[in-house]
Amino acid sequence: MNGLLDEIPKNTKAVRPDEVLAVGPTAFQHLARTPEILRALQDAYATAIQLTMYFSLATVCLALPFALGMQWLNVKKVVAKAQNAATAAEDSP
């Protein structure tokens, strides 16, 4: 949302960012008085979404090596091993 608040004033001064947030992206055509303003709003929205996607992609790329480096366990095997250990402890005097 901050990206949109930053991008709207860069593209057009005809519409306030809070007005755009209030109507949402599906009602840009009702807010814009001219096709040029509509195009500026669409460009600002596309840029804001693009920046959000870049941030998401960077987060995934940074997290992936850590996820691959973690130990992968089969939960069913861990539970079975714990149950076998508990049963063996009960059986032994």
Buried (B, 14 or more C-beta within 10 A) or exposed (E): EEBBBBBBEEBBEBBEBEEBEEBEBEEBEEBBEEEEBBBBBBBBBEBBBEBBEEEEEEEEEEEEEEEEEEEEEEEEEEEEEEEEEEEEEEEEE
